[in-house]
Amino acid sequence: MQSETMPSDDDDAQTQDKLTQAQLTAIENEIKSSQPLTSQLLPISALLHQYSTTAANEQQQSAGFIQSAQFLSTKYTSLRRVRGDGNCYYRAFLYSLCEHLLLRNSNNNETGGSKEFSRIKTTIANSLKWVCQFGYEEMTIDMFYEELVELFDFIETSLSAADNNDKSASTAAGAAEDESNRNNAQQQLHAKLNEENSTSDYCTWYLRVLTAAQMKSNPDRFLPFLLADETNMMMDIPTFCSREVEPMGKECGMVTVAALAECLGVKVVIEYMDGRLSNNDNDAAVGGIGIGRSGEVVNHVFGQIHDENDEDRDRICLTLLYRPGHYDILY
Amino acid sequence: MSTSARRRLLRDFRRLQNDPPSGVTGAPMDTNIMLWQAVIFGPDDTPWEGGTFKLVLEFTEDYPNKAPSVRFLTKMFHPNIYNDGQICLDILQNQWSPIYDISAILTSIQSLLCDPNPASPANSEASRLYNENRREYNRRVREIVEQSWVEDES
C-alpha cells in the first residue's frame, strides 16, 4: 500500500505530539500530588513568607509582590490556597460561596443570611432548564447540576442541624456544642470539596456552564469585553465559550469572573496582586490594574448591584486574591 | 464498582440507544464499560459514502472530566488521522469539555471526515493531496472505503 511507505514525518510529528501530551500529563500529575484542591486555612503571613524566601537574584522581581503582601497582611488574616490547575477561579468561588453560606447562617440567625441561602439555592435549582435554553443538552449536564444541588442540600442539612441546636444555645454547654457542630460541618464541607474527581470538579464544571449561559443570555453586556481584548478578536460569544469557558482547565478572565458573579448574584471582591512596585501616589494614575497608592493593592468588585437597596446589603461577598494566572481565597 | 465515570457511560449508552444520531453506532465491548467499539458510516454524497469505519474508545475513571482516547481500527486516509488511527481533533484534546458525550464525539468525528482541519495535519500526504489534487485525494478515500468492507468480512 502506498500510504505506508510515506509517513515517517507524520510519525515523528505524532511522537512529538505524544511527548508534549506526556509532559502535560506529568505536570498535571505533579500539581495533583503536591497541591490539594483547596488547602487548610493558612495565616496571611504565609503569603509574605513565600516571597521573602525567594533567592537573592529574584528578590528584585519579587519586590513588588513583597510590598503587596505586606499591604494585604494588614487587611486580611488568613488565606486558603486553591490548586493551580486552571480551574482555580471557579473552584475558589465554589468553596468560598459554600463556606460563607454555611458560616453566615449558623453564626448568627440573621434572617438576611437564610434569605440569601434560599435565593441562591432557588437560582441553582432553576438553572438546569435555564441553561438548556442556550443549547446545552440536559442529558450531558444534569449529572453536574445534580452534584451542585446535592451540595446545597448538604449545606441546608448542616444549617438546620445548627438551627435546632440554637434552641439550647442559651446555656454554656449548648453554645459549646453549637460551636463543635459548626466545626464539624465545616470539616465535612472541606473534605467533600477536596475529594478528587468528585464534587468539587463536578460543581466547578457546572459553574462553567452557568458562566457560559450567563454570557449567552446577555450578549450586549459581554460582547464588548471580548471585542476589547485583542486576543479574543473576531470571536463571538458561543465560540469564546466553547474555547475558554466550557473546557476544564481554562483559566478565567475578567469577563468570565463578572459573568459568574452576576449569574448567581454574588459579590466578588478581587485583590489584584501583579507584582508591580508603586512608590508614590502618581503611580496610581499611570499604573495598571494592580497598582494603588503607596503599595496598596487595588481591588475590583464584580457582581455589584448599582442601586443601594436593602437587598444589596445582605449579599454574600466573596474575597479572592489574584496573582498572575491564579486565584486563592482571602479571609 | 459504580463510579461516576461508569454512571455517565451508562447514560451515554442509553442516550445512544434512545436517540441514535444518524450514521454512527457504538457500544461497550463485552463486559467492560470503559472500552467501547464504534462504527462511523461514511456520509452520503461524499467520497466517504458507503464506508464502515471502526473505532475503539478507551475511557478512564476521569471521564467525563477527561476526554477518552479514540482511535480508528479501520485503515484511514485523512489529513487529521495519524497512520495508527489516532485522531487529531480539538475536542478530543485541548478543547475537551464534559459537555461532549459519546454521541457528540462520534458525530464530531463523522463531520471531520468530510471537513478536515488544515491547521492540524496528521497525515501529510493526505493533507497535500486534499489541498493540491482533490481528484487523487478522493480516489484514495474511495480506496479506503472499499478496504473497509474487506476488513469487515475478516
Interface residues (C-beta under 8 A of the other chain):
Chain A: M1 S3 E4 M6 P7 D9 D10 D11 A13 Q14 D17 Q21 Y136 E137 M139 T140 I141 M143 F144 N197 S198 D201 Y202 W205 R208 V209 S242 R243 E246 P247 M248
Chain B: S4 R7 R8 R11 R15 E61 D62 P64 N65 K75 F77 Y82 N83 D84 Q86 C88 Q93 N94 Q95 W96 S97 P98 I99 Y100 D101 A104 P121 A122 N123 S124 E125 R140
